[in-house]
Structures are given as structure tokens and as C-alpha cells.
Amino acid sequence: MLIKEQSLAEEAEADRGFDSPSLDLTVQLDSMRNLKDGWLEGGGVAPSASGLDWLAGALARHYPEGSPRPYLYPTEDGGVQAEWSLAAWRASLEIDLNSHRGNWFALNLETDNAEERQLRCDETSDWQWLVRRIHDMSRGLG
């Protein structure tokens, strides 16, 4: 008998009542290209095409295949938020598409340990930190 395992992110999305979107980062970013200003109940700035292009390129260059895939969402102010469910951790990176800066926040649901960090998303060293941190969290390391 073959049992299909759900990822933690899929389980979390199912718990919240959402259909799981594709975890392909390009597909997720492309789905935001059709948004217009006012997309959020009359408010909300649509992410710019140039900003989405920059982020797609940054992810392709710096976020390795095989790394845990985040869910990507547009933010009300025209940015993109990445969210991960990693073992006991819930993590997010809110990315400003204009300044290329990100605000990282992670919470360990078992210990209530939280961490925050500002990232420069044009800097390879900040992407390297992010990828290491995500891999550590996915293995249950804190």
C-alpha cells in the first residue's frame, strides 16, 4: 500500500481551509502578475512587473532547488511575502520589491522562541544565511 505524505506546509494550508497552491516559485510569482491596484477589497497595491522579475531572478540565482519551498503571497503594499512551515518553526520573509530588502520573522511553536532579522535581498551572503537557516529549521534545529 502506498501512502502519500503531505508536507507540513500542505497540512497547515489544509488546516486553514485553503487549497494548496503550486509550490513552484515561478508559477506563484506569475499568478501575481495579473493583480491590479485595489486587489485587496478595494485597497492593496499590485506588485510591479519589474519587481516580480527581479524577485524571480533573485530566487533563481540564490534559492537552490531542493530547498523547502515557501508559499508566496502579495502584500498589501505591493511586496511579496514568503511563508514556510518547517518542523516546529513558522517563518516568513516580507520582501519590499522596491528597496530589495526583506524582514525575516520566525517562531518556534514548541518553545515560543522568536527571531527577527533584516535582509538585503541583493546580497548573496544574506541569501546564504536564509537558505542555511531554512535548512536548519526544516531539520528541527533551532
C-alpha positions in Angstrom: 0.0 0.0 0.0 1.4 3.4 -1.0 0.8 6.2 1.4 1.2 9.8 0.2 2.8 12.0 2.7 1.7 15.6 3.0 4.3 18.3 3.7 3.9 20.3 6.8 3.1 23.3 4.7 0.3 21.4 2.9 -1.1 20.2 6.2 -1.0 23.8 7.6 -2.8 25.1 4.5 -5.4 22.3 4.7 -6.0 23.2 8.4 -6.7 26.8 7.4 -9.1 25.7 4.7 -7.1 26.7 1.7 -6.5 24.7 -1.5 -2.8 24.2 -1.7 -1.3 26.4 -4.4 1.6 25.2 -6.5 4.9 25.4 -4.7 6.7 26.2 -8.0 8.1 29.7 -7.2 7.8 30.9 -10.8 4.2 29.8 -11.0 3.4 31.6 -7.7 5.0 34.8 -8.8 3.4 34.7 -12.3 0.0 34.4 -10.6 0.6 37.8 -9.0 1.2 39.5 -12.4 -2.5 39.9 -13.1 -3.2 41.7 -9.9 -4.4 45.3 -10.2 -4.3 48.1 -7.6 -7.3 47.6 -5.4 -7.0 43.8 -5.4 -7.5 43.6 -1.7 -11.1 44.6 -1.0 -10.6 47.9 -2.8 -7.2 48.5 -1.3 -3.8 46.9 -1.9 -1.1 47.9 -4.3 -0.3 45.4 -7.1 3.3 44.1 -7.2 5.1 45.7 -10.1 6.1 43.6 -13.0 9.7 44.8 -12.7 9.7 43.9 -9.0 8.4 40.4 -9.7 11.0 40.0 -12.5 13.8 41.0 -10.0 12.5 38.6 -7.3 12.1 35.7 -9.8 15.8 36.3 -10.9 17.0 36.5 -7.3 15.2 33.3 -6.3 16.6 31.5 -9.4 20.2 32.6 -8.5 20.1 32.3 -4.8 17.5 29.8 -3.6 18.6 26.3 -4.5 16.4 23.5 -6.0 15.7 21.0 -3.3 15.4 23.7 -0.6 12.0 23.8 1.2 9.6 25.8 -1.0 7.7 28.7 0.5 4.2 29.8 -0.3 4.4 33.3 -1.8 1.7 35.9 -1.3 1.3 39.5 -2.4 1.4 42.0 0.4 -1.0 45.0 0.7 1.8 47.5 0.0 2.9 45.8 -3.3 5.6 43.5 -1.9 5.7 39.7 -1.6 5.7 37.6 1.5 7.2 34.1 1.6 6.0 31.7 4.3 7.4 28.4 5.4 6.2 25.7 7.8 9.4 23.9 8.9 9.1 21.2 11.6 8.2 23.3 14.8 9.0 26.6 13.0 6.8 29.0 11.1 8.8 31.5 9.2 8.1 34.4 6.9 10.1 36.9 4.8 8.3 40.0 3.7 10.1 41.4 0.7 10.0 45.0 -0.5 10.3 44.9 -4.3 11.5 48.5 -4.5 14.2 48.5 -1.9 15.1 44.8 -2.3 15.1 44.4 1.5 13.3 41.7 3.5 12.0 41.4 7.0 12.5 37.9 8.4 10.5 36.6 11.2 10.4 33.0 12.6 8.6 31.5 15.6 9.2 28.1 17.1 5.7 26.8 18.1 7.1 24.4 20.7 9.4 26.8 22.6 8.0 30.2 21.7 11.5 31.3 20.6 11.2 34.0 18.0 13.8 35.7 15.8 13.8 38.7 13.5 16.3 39.9 11.0 16.6 42.5 8.2 17.9 41.0 5.0 19.4 42.7 2.0 18.0 40.7 -0.8 20.6 41.9 -3.3 23.3 40.4 -1.2 24.5 36.8 -1.8 25.6 36.5 1.9 22.1 37.3 3.1 20.6 34.6 0.8 23.2 32.1 2.0 22.2 32.9 5.6 18.5 32.5 4.7 19.0 29.1 3.0 21.1 27.8 5.9 18.5 28.9 8.4 15.6 27.3 6.5 17.5 24.0 6.1 18.4 24.1 9.9 14.7 24.7 10.8 13.5 22.0 8.4 15.7 19.5 10.3 14.4 20.6 13.6 17.5 22.5 14.6 16.9 25.8 16.3 
